[in-house]
Amino acid sequence: MTKKEFIDKVAERAGLSKKDATSAVNAVFEILEESLAEGDKLIIPGFGSFFVGRRAERKGRNPQTGQ
């Protein structure tokens, strides 16, 4: 699903204009981005949790050359 399709569904289900739905969806994404940038964990019960985690370095490999 694209962002546009998501906005269309939000507008339809919430009875909003597409302009208002776009503003609402963009606000949610901005809040999520800001929260994660500050190192916070965002938990939405029944949906999921979002957090930024560190992973150990790994060695990469080019599948074409094998290197």
CORWO-V134182 format. One record per residue. N is the residue number from 1. PSI is psi in degrees with one decimal (* if undefined). BURIAL is # if it has 16 or more other C-alpha atoms within 10 Angstrom, else .. Layout:
# CORWO-V134182
N_PSI_BURIAL / N_PSI_BURIAL
This chain:
# CORWO-V134182
1_133.0_. / 2_167.3_. / 3_-39.2_. / 4_-44.1_. / 5_-39.8_. / 6_-46.0_. / 7_-41.8_# / 8_-42.1_# / 9_-40.4_. / 10_-44.7_# / 11_-44.7_# / 12_-49.6_. / 13_-32.6_. / 14_-3.7_. / 15_35.3_. / 16_159.8_# / 17_160.4_. / 18_-32.7_# / 19_-46.1_. / 20_-39.5_. / 21_-39.8_# / 22_-44.3_# / 23_-42.8_. / 24_-46.8_# / 25_-44.1_. / 26_-38.5_. / 27_-42.6_. / 28_-45.9_. / 29_-37.6_. / 30_-43.2_. / 31_-43.0_. / 32_-46.9_# / 33_-45.5_. / 34_-43.2_. / 35_-45.4_# / 36_-36.1_. / 37_-29.9_. / 38_-2.4_. / 39_7.8_. / 40_160.1_. / 41_132.0_. / 42_123.0_. / 43_124.4_. / 44_102.6_. / 45_136.8_. / 46_-3.7_. / 47_-57.1_. / 48_-179.4_. / 49_146.8_. / 50_133.2_. / 51_158.8_. / 52_122.9_. / 53_149.4_. / 54_142.4_. / 55_152.6_. / 56_151.1_. / 57_146.1_. / 58_155.8_. / 59_129.7_. / 60_162.6_. / 61_133.5_. / 62_117.1_. / 63_-23.0_. / 64_-39.9_. / 65_-18.5_. / 66_-2.2_. / 67_*_.
